[in-house]
Amino acid sequence: MSQFKKSLTCAAVALGMASQTGFCMETDTAPTTQPQSSQYQQTENAYRQQAKALLAKMSLDEKLDLLAGPGMDLTTYAGNPAKNLDPKLAVEGVAGYINGVKNNHIDIPAIKLADGPAGLRIKPTRDGTEQTFYATSWPIGSLLASSWDTDMVEAVGKAEGDEVKRYGVDFLLAPGMNIQRNPLLGRNFEYYSEDPVIAGKMAAALVRGVQSNGVGATIKHFAANNAETNRFFSDSIVEPRVLRELYLRGFQIAVTEAQPWAVMSSYNLLNGKYTGQRKDLLTDVLRNEWGFNGLVMSDWFASNVYGLATDFKRYITDADHHSAAMQIKAGNDLIEPGGLKDDLQASYKSGELTDADIDRSALAILTQIQKTPSFKHLPYDNNPDLDAHAKLARQAAADGMVLLKNAAHALPYAAGSKLASFGTVQINTLKGGTGSGEVNSAQATTIAEGLAEQFKVNPQVSAYYQSYWQQNKHDQQGLLSKFPMAEEPAVAGNSELQQLIANAAKTDDAAIFTIGRQAGEGEDRTNSRGDYLLSEHELALIDAVSKAFHAQGKTVTVVLNINGLVDTHEWQDKVDGILLAYMGGQQTGYAVADLLSGKVNPSGKLAQTIPVQYQDVPSAKGFPGQPDKHNPDMNIVNYDDGLLVGYRYYSTKKQPVAYPFGFGLSYTQFSYGDIKVSHNSLNQQGAAGELSVSATIANSGKVAGKEVVELYVAAPQTKLAKPAYELKAFSKTALLPAGKSETVQLKVTSQLLASFDPSRDEWIVEAGDYQLYVAPSADVSKVKPLTIHVDKEIVVSHTTHGALAMVK
């Protein structure tokens, strides 16, 4: 049976009498057709027609149930039981539900929604059964993006989607894909990059993988949600051109290349109005311009922040009670976690909310939930292959970790080498961030355990840190309370540690020092000691260990087990190796050891720039915002860095950096040759034209490795001012044995090449010369560019007049 026909059959089940029992025992995965294909559009049209038939059999009250979730238990932060939820099919620990509907004509079950960005988050144990329900803790988004490997990310998405389906969940509330505008953003670990092309391509890959299982993915947080401070009451002030070229472009790529089933609007205001209430954002741009077919849901409590806690009540205005209706009218179809049905009913009675408004959102929800396992009554076994997924998680973690420094080829260390491992984080290894990014995994390998698998680790040093950790670990405050920590021990006045360092320098081959940083949802980081800056104790330990080991002719490597970035300029010259391990999920320890031993050759490259110092970041002075002069409870974030975010700023302003965007070392070397424009139809086909550049990458070293190839384009500076150059395409080679080569193709569409002209509401490719740089990083200073000429201006697309402007 074709997928198209199966869709009709499954929808017919829900249209049957409620007293009938019918199950659509479909086991096939979802189709993998491209969103632009006629087959995809045909299937979507079938779902929409069936949704209309379902809608015609629903009362107003039932429609409002569909639009507003059942609410959340604030003591457990789990979704309240939904309407028409079979208790036997409930999944403990999900974030929320879409209410079901049951009457004499239709039987639509409740739909289950669960976090999250680094793996499925559900309750791992349940009353009445000894079975466990653990999920895989995957590498964080920043690490996945640093792999520059969309095939790997899609494989991760496919495995994660398999767990979603096998545990009876319908929608995964991921991926997060906001731009990493500032290194202090608390949720940077969830997000991919400072660049929208990387963010969009990675999100599209993960969405394709997840949805290949017949479950939904949700891209978030839409849009300009680039700070966590006072996040319910923060207004992002961004020029429409900057919005479209930087902060929306990744979402546009994900929508057009993968068609996620859902988009989650963000907490913040955007240019004076909440994102969930902006029709120009959710309808005009997302649906009408980009062709999004899915549903839009609010972030949790975005519609009723006044109900969260007593101290929020000072923010109540009359408009707050109309928030849910304002969102529905804007195209935010689903209010989560819900509990606002009374508000919707009141808005309907007053005439603020019309039947057309309600039907439009209900239709969007019904169209998508027909695709879900719950709607199709598909059985699930609660038994994903966690062992196979752990192996993939280990591979993915190693694929994205970035080797920043390897002085005098200090790395890799031979298997069986004697290592002294310093730092409490080797024991308290951080697999992921906090909040919705938390995952209940069955196991998590520490860096100490990973090193012990492949090296001879100094037992005296390890015993010291085990004892120190047990005696000094303590709970943190607030959102980090689940994550105990311990300050690094002081070196000064610590004769025991001093003696251990001296002895280890004589007996061991090398030293490892692991540094960790935790962060997450609800708060941002600070440019202070122990956070972005290393603590005095960390700096002292680097100094002491490096002096002792270097005096013996031995090397020191720092492993950074962190959620985002830390300052490196104070200490990088004192060590021989730096491995940016990020948070690699449950297999972090093994992946770190694989790279340090050379079992895996590093191939990750930075998807964000590491500045020389935080003050060099273009948004440093204004992050995370300032109180509004007229309303001190409101936070104003002025995006006065414009288009010059990350490498766009550093390259345009010729500002030195510690490590450039796109940079990462390998244990082998690669040469680039036969670089040429292999296809160029821009002048012939205009808006439908494309550009392709090919390059042959040869492994000129002695060990097998992978290389990331990046294409940067410098556009003519005519009517529209632009950054010096921008990433437009990338590719990662296969594992190339020494002496072997591969030819890669780097394709750029006219849409990716275009700039937005706000004076005309158009995307245009300006006439003139374009310089094309095929390079191993964003430092193109030694790269000879190719040149193409665009004969005349190309209008790629028209947009909604005046969309996304400031609302006063």
C-alpha positions in Angstrom: 0.0 0.0 0.0 1.4 3.4 -0.9 2.1 6.0 1.9 -0.6 8.2 0.2 -3.3 5.5 0.5 -2.2 4.5 4.1 -2.7 8.1 5.2 -6.3 8.0 4.0 -7.0 4.7 5.6 -5.6 5.8 9.0 -7.6 9.0 8.9 -10.7 7.0 8.2 -10.3 5.1 11.5 -10.6 8.4 13.4 -13.7 9.3 11.4 -15.4 6.1 12.5 -17.9 5.8 15.3 -16.3 6.3 18.7 -17.8 3.0 19.8 -15.8 1.1 17.1 -12.4 -0.2 17.8 -10.0 0.2 14.9 -6.3 0.2 14.7 -4.1 1.3 11.8 -1.3 -1.2 12.3 1.1 0.7 10.2 4.8 -0.2 10.8 6.4 1.6 7.9 8.5 4.7 8.5 7.5 8.1 7.1 8.3 8.9 3.5 11.6 10.6 2.9 10.5 12.6 -0.2 11.8 16.1 -0.5 9.4 18.9 0.6 9.5 20.4 -2.8 8.4 17.2 -4.6 5.0 16.6 -6.0 4.7 13.4 -4.0 5.2 15.3 -0.8 2.6 17.9 -1.8 0.2 15.2 -2.8 0.5 13.5 0.6 0.2 16.8 2.5 -3.0 17.7 0.6 -4.5 14.3 1.5 -3.8 15.0 5.2 -5.3 18.4 4.9 -8.5 17.1 3.3 -8.9 14.5 6.0 -8.3 17.2 8.6 -11.2 19.2 7.2 -13.4 16.1 7.5 -12.4 15.7 11.1 -12.9 19.4 11.8 -16.5 19.3 10.5 -17.4 16.8 13.1 -16.1 18.8 16.1 -18.0 21.2 18.3 -16.6 24.6 19.2 -15.7 23.3 22.7 -13.8 20.4 21.2 -11.9 22.7 18.9 -10.8 24.9 21.8 -9.7 21.7 23.6 -7.4 21.1 20.7 -5.9 24.6 20.7 -5.1 24.7 24.4 -3.1 21.9 26.0 -4.2 20.4 29.4 -1.7 22.4 31.5 1.3 21.3 33.6 1.9 20.1 37.1 4.3 22.7 38.4 5.6 20.4 41.2 6.8 17.8 38.7 7.0 19.8 35.5 5.2 17.1 33.7 2.2 17.6 31.5 -1.2 17.1 33.1 -3.3 14.2 31.7 -4.9 15.1 28.5 -8.4 14.6 27.2 -9.0 11.2 25.5 -5.7 9.9 26.8 -5.7 6.1 27.4 -4.0 5.7 30.8 -2.3 2.6 29.5 -0.7 4.6 26.8 0.4 7.6 28.9 4.2 8.3 29.0 5.4 9.6 32.3 7.7 12.6 32.1 6.5 14.0 28.8 6.5 17.8 28.6 2.9 18.1 27.4 0.0 17.0 25.3 -2.3 17.9 22.6 -5.8 17.1 23.9 -7.7 14.4 22.1 -11.3 14.6 21.0 -13.9 11.9 21.3 -17.6 12.1 20.4 -20.2 10.0 18.5 -18.4 10.7 15.2 -14.7 10.8 15.8 -12.1 9.4 18.1 -8.8 11.3 18.2 -6.4 10.2 20.9 -4.3 12.6 22.9 -0.9 13.4 21.3 2.3 13.3 23.4 5.1 15.9 23.3 8.5 15.5 24.8 11.8 17.2 25.1 14.5 17.5 23.9 17.5 18.9 22.2 20.1 16.3 23.3 17.8 13.2 23.6 14.3 12.1 24.6 13.5 13.3 28.1 11.0 11.1 29.9 10.8 9.5 33.3 13.2 6.6 33.4 11.3 4.5 36.1 7.6 4.0 36.7 5.5 2.6 39.5 4.3 -0.9 39.1 7.0 -2.1 36.8 10.7 -3.0 37.1 11.3 -2.0 33.4 13.4 1.1 32.8 12.7 3.7 30.2 16.1 5.2 29.7 17.0 7.2 26.6 20.3 8.0 24.9 22.1 11.2 25.9 23.4 12.5 22.6 26.1 15.1 22.0 24.9 18.7 22.4 24.0 20.8 19.4 27.2 22.8 19.4 29.2 19.6 19.2 27.1 18.1 16.4 27.5 21.3 14.4 31.2 21.2 14.9 31.2 17.9 13.0 30.1 19.8 9.9 28.7 16.3 9.0 25.0 16.4 8.0 25.0 12.7 7.3 26.1 12.0 10.9 23.6 14.5 12.3 20.8 12.9 10.3 21.9 9.4 11.6 21.7 10.8 15.2 18.2 12.2 14.4 17.1 8.9 13.0 18.2 7.1 16.2 16.7 9.7 18.4 13.4 9.5 16.5 13.5 5.7 16.9 13.5 6.2 20.7 10.7 8.7 20.5 8.6 6.3 18.5 9.4 3.2 20.6 8.6 5.0 23.8 5.2 6.0 22.5 5.9 9.7 22.0 4.6 11.6 19.0 6.5 14.9 18.8 10.1 15.7 19.8 10.5 19.3 21.0 13.8 19.7 19.2 16.0 20.9 17.6 16.9 24.3 19.0 18.6 26.4 16.4 19.0 30.0 17.5 22.1 31.9 16.5 25.0 31.9 19.0 25.2 35.6 19.0 27.2 35.8 22.3 29.3 33.2 24.0 27.6 33.9 27.4 24.2 32.7 26.2 23.1 30.0 28.7 21.5 27.8 26.1 24.3 28.0 23.5 24.9 24.3 24.1 21.5 23.5 22.6 22.1 25.6 19.5 24.4 25.0 16.6 26.4 27.9 15.4 26.9 31.7 15.0 26.2 31.1 11.3 22.7 30.5 9.9 23.8 28.2 7.1 25.4 25.8 9.6 22.4 26.1 11.9 19.9 25.6 9.1 21.7 22.6 7.5 22.2 20.9 10.8 18.6 21.4 11.9 17.3 20.1 8.6 19.4 17.0 8.9 18.2 16.3 12.4 14.6 16.9 11.4 14.9 14.5 8.4 16.3 11.8 10.7 13.7 12.2 13.4 10.8 12.4 11.0 11.9 9.3 9.0 10.4 7.4 11.9 7.0 8.8 11.5 7.2 11.1 14.5 7.4 14.9 14.5 10.3 17.3 15.1 9.9 20.9 16.4 12.4 23.6 15.4 12.7 26.3 18.0 12.8 29.0 19.4 11.3 31.2 16.7 12.8 33.8 16.7 15.7 36.1 18.0 15.7 34.2 21.3 19.4 34.9 21.9 19.5 35.5 25.7 18.0 33.8 28.7 18.1 36.7 31.2 14.5 37.8 32.1 13.4 35.7 29.1 9.7 36.2 29.6 10.1 39.9 29.5 12.8 40.6 27.0 12.5 42.6 23.8 14.9 41.8 21.0 15.3 44.9 18.8 16.5 43.8 15.4 16.4 45.4 12.0 14.3 43.4 9.5 17.3 42.9 7.2 19.4 41.5 10.0 16.5 39.3 11.1 16.1 37.8 7.7 19.7 37.3 6.8 20.9 36.1 10.2 18.3 35.1 12.7 15.6 33.7 10.4 17.7 32.3 7.6 18.6 29.1 9.4 14.9 28.5 10.2 14.1 29.1 6.5 16.6 26.5 5.4 15.3 24.0 7.9 11.7 24.6 6.7 12.4 24.4 3.0 14.8 21.5 3.2 13.0 19.3 5.8 9.5 20.6 6.6 9.4 20.0 10.3 5.9 19.1 11.6 6.1 21.9 14.1 7.7 25.2 15.0 7.9 26.6 18.5 7.6 30.3 18.9 9.8 31.9 21.5 9.3 33.7 24.9 10.7 37.1 23.9 9.2 40.1 22.3 10.5 40.9 18.8 10.6 44.6 17.9 8.0 45.5 20.5 5.6 42.5 20.3 5.7 38.9 21.5 6.8 36.5 18.8 3.8 34.3 19.4 1.5 37.3 18.6 3.2 38.4 15.4 1.1 37.5 12.4 3.8 38.8 10.1 6.3 36.3 11.6 4.1 33.2 12.0 1.9 33.6 9.0 3.2 36.0 6.5 6.9 34.9 6.6 6.8 31.4 7.9 3.8 30.1 6.0 3.2 32.4 3.1 6.8 33.2 2.1 8.5 29.9 3.1 5.7 27.5 2.5 5.6 26.0 6.0 2.9 23.3 6.3 3.1 22.4 10.0 1.7 23.7 13.2 3.1 26.4 15.4 3.1 26.0 19.2 4.0 28.3 22.0 6.9 27.8 24.3 5.8 26.5 27.7 3.8 29.3 29.6 4.6 31.9 27.0 0.9 32.7 26.9 0.3 32.9 30.6 3.4 34.0 32.3 1.3 35.7 34.9 0.2 32.3 36.2 3.7 31.0 36.9 4.3 32.5 40.3 3.1 35.2 42.6 5.9 37.6 41.8 4.9 37.5 38.1 1.5 39.1 38.9 3.0 42.6 38.8 3.2 42.1 35.0 -0.5 41.5 34.5 -2.2 43.9 32.2 -5.6 43.5 30.5 -3.8 42.4 27.4 -2.3 39.4 29.1 -5.7 37.8 29.5 -6.1 38.1 25.7 -2.7 36.6 25.1 -4.0 33.2 24.0 -6.5 34.7 21.5 -3.8 37.1 20.2 -1.6 34.1 19.5 -4.2 32.1 17.8 -5.0 35.0 15.5 -1.4 35.4 14.7 -1.0 31.8 13.6 0.3 30.3 16.9 -2.0 27.3 16.7 -1.3 25.4 19.9 -1.0 26.9 23.4 1.3 24.9 25.6 1.3 23.6 28.2 -2.3 24.9 28.0 -4.9 25.4 30.7 -6.2 28.6 29.0 -9.4 27.3 27.5 -11.4 29.7 29.6 -9.5 32.7 28.1 -10.2 31.4 24.6 -13.9 31.0 25.3 -14.1 34.5 26.7 -12.3 35.9 23.7 -14.7 34.0 21.4 -17.8 35.3 23.2 -16.4 38.9 23.0 -15.9 38.5 19.2 -12.1 38.9 19.5 -11.6 35.3 18.4 -13.7 34.2 15.4 -14.7 30.8 14.0 -12.3 31.3 11.1 -9.4 31.9 13.6 -10.2 28.8 15.5 -10.8 26.6 12.5 -7.5 27.7 10.9 -5.4 26.7 13.9 -7.4 23.5 14.5 -6.9 22.5 10.9 -3.2 23.0 11.2 -3.1 20.8 14.3 -5.3 18.1 12.9 -3.3 18.0 9.6 -0.1 17.2 11.6 -1.4 14.8 14.3 -2.8 12.5 11.6 0.8 11.6 10.9 1.6 10.5 14.5 1.9 7.0 15.9 -0.8 7.7 18.5 -3.4 8.8 15.8 -2.5 5.7 13.8 -2.7 3.4 16.8 0.7 2.0 16.1 2.0 -0.3 18.8 5.3 0.6 20.6 7.5 -1.8 22.5 9.4 0.5 25.0 12.6 -1.3 23.8 14.9 0.8 21.6 18.4 -0.5 20.9 20.2 1.6 23.4 23.5 -0.4 22.9 23.6 0.4 19.2 22.6 4.0 19.9 25.4 4.3 22.5 27.9 3.3 19.8 26.6 5.9 17.4 26.7 8.5 20.2 30.4 7.7 20.8 31.1 8.1 17.1 29.1 11.3 16.8 30.9 12.8 19.9 34.3 12.1 18.5 33.3 13.4 15.1 32.5 16.9 16.4 35.1 17.5 19.1 37.7 20.0 18.0 41.4 19.8 18.4 42.5 23.5 18.9 46.2 23.1 19.7 48.7 20.3 19.1 52.2 21.9 19.6 55.1 19.8 18.2 52.7 17.0 17.5 52.2 16.3 21.2 49.1 14.3 20.3 48.1 11.6 19.9 49.4 9.7 22.9 50.2 6.0 22.2 47.7 3.6 23.6 49.0 2.4 27.0 50.9 5.6 27.7 51.2 6.6 31.3 49.0 9.7 32.0 48.4 11.8 35.0 44.8 13.0 35.0 44.0 16.2 36.9 40.7 18.0 37.5 37.5 17.2 39.3 35.5 17.2 36.0 37.3 14.0 34.9 35.1 12.4 37.6 32.1 14.8 37.4 32.0 14.8 33.6 29.3 16.9 32.0 27.3 15.0 29.4 24.9 17.8 28.6 23.2 21.1 29.8 20.3 21.8 32.1 16.6 22.4 31.6 14.9 20.9 28.6 18.3 19.6 27.4 18.5 17.1 30.3 18.3 13.4 29.4 17.8 10.4 31.7 20.3 8.0 30.3 21.1 4.6 31.6 24.8 5.4 31.9 27.3 8.1 31.3 31.0 7.5 30.9 33.3 9.9 32.7 36.6 11.1 31.2 38.4 9.3 34.0 36.7 6.0 32.9 37.4 6.7 29.2 41.1 7.4 29.8 41.4 4.3 32.0 40.2 2.2 29.1 43.1 3.1 26.8 45.9 4.4 29.0 47.7 3.7 32.2 46.4 6.4 34.5 48.4 7.4 37.5 46.5 5.8 40.4 47.8 8.2 43.1 46.6 11.3 41.2 43.3 9.6 40.5 42.8 8.6 44.1 43.5 12.1 45.2 40.8 13.6 43.0 38.3 10.9 43.9 38.8 11.7 47.6 38.7 15.4 47.0 35.5 15.1 45.0 33.7 13.1 47.6 34.7 15.5 50.4 34.1 18.8 48.5 31.2 18.3 46.1 28.2 20.4 46.8 24.9 21.3 45.2 24.6 24.4 43.1 21.8 26.9 43.3 18.7 27.5 41.1 18.5 25.7 37.8 21.9 24.1 38.3 20.8 22.4 41.6 20.7 19.0 40.0 24.4 19.2 39.1 26.8 19.0 42.0 30.2 20.6 41.6 33.5 21.2 43.4 36.0 24.0 43.0 39.4 22.9 41.9 41.8 22.4 44.8 44.2 25.1 45.5 47.9 24.5 44.6 49.4 27.1 46.8 49.8 25.8 50.3 48.7 22.3 49.2 51.8 20.2 49.8 50.0 16.9 48.9 48.9 18.1 45.4 52.3 19.7 44.8 54.1 16.5 45.6 51.7 14.5 43.4 52.5 16.9 40.5 56.2 16.6 41.0 56.1 12.8 41.2 53.8 12.4 38.2 56.1 14.6 36.1 58.9 12.2 36.7 57.0 8.9 36.2 54.3 9.6 33.7 54.5 10.3 30.0 52.0 13.3 29.9 49.4 15.1 31.9 45.7 15.8 31.2 43.7 18.5 32.9 39.9 18.5 32.4 38.1 21.8 32.8 34.3 21.9 32.9 31.5 24.5 32.7 27.7 23.8 33.2 24.9 26.1 32.0 21.5 25.9 30.6 17.9 27.1 30.4 16.8 30.1 32.3 20.0 32.0 32.9 23.0 33.3 31.1 26.7 33.0 31.9 29.0 35.8 33.1 32.4 37.1 32.1 33.8 36.3 35.5 36.3 33.9 37.2 35.1 30.4 37.3 32.7 31.0 34.4 33.9 32.4 31.1 37.3 33.1 32.7 39.2 30.3 34.3 39.3 30.4 38.1 42.5 31.3 40.0 42.8 27.7 41.1 42.4 26.4 37.5 45.1 28.8 36.2 47.4 27.9 39.1 47.0 24.2 38.3 47.8 24.7 34.6 50.8 26.7 35.6 52.1 24.2 38.1 51.5 21.1 36.0 52.9 22.7 32.8 56.1 23.8 34.6 56.7 20.4 36.2 56.0 18.3 33.1 57.8 20.6 30.7 60.9 20.5 32.9 60.9 16.8 32.3 60.4 17.2 28.5 56.8 16.0 28.7 53.5 17.5 27.5 50.3 18.8 28.9 46.9 18.7 27.3 43.7 20.5 28.5 40.4 19.0 27.8 37.4 21.4 27.8 34.2 19.7 28.8 32.1 22.8 28.5 28.7 24.0 27.4 30.0 26.7 25.1 33.3 28.6 25.2 35.8 29.8 27.8 38.6 32.3 27.6 41.8 30.7 26.3 44.3 33.6 25.9 45.4 33.6 29.5 46.7 30.1 29.5 46.8 28.6 25.9 50.6 29.3 25.5 51.4 27.2 28.6 50.0 23.9 27.4 50.8 21.7 24.4 47.4 20.4 23.4 43.8 21.7 23.7 40.8 19.5 23.0 37.4 21.3 22.9 35.2 18.3 23.9 32.1 20.3 24.5 29.5 18.0 26.1 29.5 14.7 24.2 26.5 13.0 25.8 26.7 9.8 27.6 29.8 8.6 25.7 31.9 11.8 26.4 34.6 9.9 28.2 35.1 7.3 25.6 35.1 9.8 22.8 37.8 12.0 24.5 40.0 8.9 24.9 39.5 7.9 21.3 40.8 11.2 20.1 43.7 11.5 22.5 44.9 8.0 21.6 44.5 8.5 17.9 42.0 5.7 17.7 39.9 8.4 16.0 41.5 11.2 14.0 40.0 14.6 15.0 37.9 16.1 12.3 35.7 18.6 14.1 35.9 22.3 13.3 34.6 25.3 15.1 31.1 26.4 14.3 31.7 29.5 16.4 34.7 31.9 16.7 36.8 31.9 19.9 37.8 35.6 20.5 41.0 36.7 22.0 39.0 38.1 24.9 35.3 38.5 25.7 35.5 42.3 25.2 36.2 41.6 21.5 32.8 40.1 21.0 30.7 42.7 19.1 27.6 42.2 21.4 29.7 42.2 24.6 28.6 45.7 25.8 24.9 45.2 25.4 24.5 41.5 26.4 22.2 40.3 27.9 20.3 43.6 27.6 19.4 46.6 29.7 16.2 47.6 31.6 13.7 49.6 29.6 13.8 53.2 30.6 10.0 53.4 30.7 9.4 49.9 32.2 12.3 48.6 34.3 10.7 45.1 34.5 11.3 44.8 30.7 14.7 43.9 29.3 15.7 45.5 26.0 18.3 43.7 23.9 19.5 46.0 21.1 21.1 44.0 18.3 23.3 46.9 17.4 26.0 44.5 16.0 23.7 44.2 13.0 25.0 41.7 10.4 28.5 41.6 12.0 28.1 38.6 14.3 30.9 36.2 14.9 33.3 35.7 12.1 31.4 38.3 10.0 32.6 40.9 12.5 36.1 39.7 13.0 36.8 39.4 9.3 35.2 42.7 8.3 36.9 44.7 11.1 40.2 42.7 10.8 40.0 41.9 14.5 42.4 39.1 15.6 40.9 36.0 17.1 42.2 33.2 19.2 40.7 30.5 16.9 38.8 31.3 13.8 35.4 30.0 12.8 35.8 26.8 10.8 39.1 25.9 12.4 40.2 22.5 13.7 43.3 20.4 13.6 43.9 16.9 12.4 46.6 14.3 12.9 47.2 14.4 9.2 47.4 17.1 6.5 45.2 17.8 3.5 45.9 19.6 0.2 43.4 21.4 -1.9 43.6 21.2 -5.7 41.7 21.5 -9.0 39.4 24.2 -7.5 37.0 25.5 -10.1 33.5 26.7 -10.8 31.8 23.5 -12.0 28.4 25.0 -12.7 27.0 28.6 -12.9 23.5 29.2 -14.2 23.0 32.5 -12.4 23.2 34.7 -15.5 21.1 32.3 -17.5 18.4 31.3 -15.1 18.3 34.2 -12.6 16.3 33.4 -9.5 16.3 29.7 -10.4 20.1 29.7 -11.0 22.7 27.9 -9.0 26.4 28.0 -8.5 28.7 25.0 -7.8 32.4 24.9 -7.0 34.4 21.7 -7.0 37.6 20.9 -5.2 39.8 17.8 -4.9 40.9 17.2 -1.4 43.9 14.9 -0.9 45.2 13.4 2.3 48.9 14.3 2.1 49.7 13.0 5.5 50.4 9.6 7.0 47.1 8.6 8.7 43.5 8.4 7.6 41.4 11.4 8.2 38.4 13.5 7.2 38.5 17.1 6.1 35.8 19.8 6.3 35.8 22.0 3.2 34.2 25.5 3.4 33.1 27.9 0.7 33.1 31.6 1.6 31.7 34.3 -0.8 32.7 38.0 -0.8 29.8 39.8 -2.5 30.1 43.2 -4.2 29.7 46.2 -1.9 27.3 48.2 -4.0 23.9 49.3 -2.8 23.8 47.0 0.3 26.7 47.0 2.7 27.8 43.4 3.5 30.3 41.6 5.7 33.7 40.9 4.2 32.6 37.4 3.3 30.1 34.8 4.4 29.9 31.0 4.5 27.6 29.7 1.8 28.3 26.0 1.5 30.4 23.2 3.1 31.2 19.5 2.7 32.9 16.9 4.8 34.9 14.2 3.0 34.7 10.5 3.8 37.5 9.0 5.8 40.4 9.3 3.4 43.4 6.9 3.7 46.8 8.5 3.4 47.5 9.4 -0.2 43.8 9.2 -1.3 41.6 12.0 -2.5 38.0 13.0 -3.0 36.3 15.7 -5.1 33.6 17.6 -3.3 30.9 19.8 -4.7 29.9 23.0 -3.0 26.5 24.2 -4.2 25.0 27.7 -3.6 21.4 28.6 -4.6 20.5 32.1 -5.6 18.5 32.4 -2.3 21.6 31.6 -0.3 23.6 34.1 -2.3 21.0 36.9 -2.0 20.9 39.8 0.4 17.7 41.4 1.7 16.8 44.9 0.5 14.5 46.3 3.1 13.7 49.4 0.9 12.0 47.1 -1.6 11.1 44.1 0.5 13.0 41.9 -1.9 15.8 39.3 -1.8 18.3 40.3 -4.5 21.6 39.1 -5.9 23.4 42.3 -6.8 25.3 42.7 -10.1 29.1 42.6 -10.0 32.1 40.4 -9.1 31.8 37.7 -6.4 35.0 36.3 -4.9 34.8 32.6 -4.0 37.1 31.2 -1.3 37.5 27.4 -0.8 39.2 27.2 2.5 39.8 25.1 5.6 38.5 27.9 7.9 37.2 31.4 7.9 40.8 32.7 7.8 41.0 33.1 4.0 44.0 35.4 4.1 46.2 32.9 2.3 43.5 31.6 -0.1 43.5 32.6 -3.8 39.8 33.2 -4.7 37.9 32.3 -7.8 35.8 35.1 -9.4 32.4 35.0 -11.0 30.5 37.9 -12.5 26.7 38.5 -12.2 25.7 40.5 -15.2 22.6 42.2 -13.8 20.7 42.3 -10.5 18.6 39.2 -9.8 15.4 39.5 -7.8 15.2 36.2 -6.1 11.9 36.7 -4.2 9.4 39.3 -3.0 8.4 39.4 0.6 5.6 40.9 2.8 5.7 44.7 2.8 6.7 46.1 6.1 6.9 42.7 7.9 8.9 42.4 11.2 9.1 46.1 11.7 9.0 47.8 15.1 5.6 47.9 16.8 5.2 50.9 19.0 
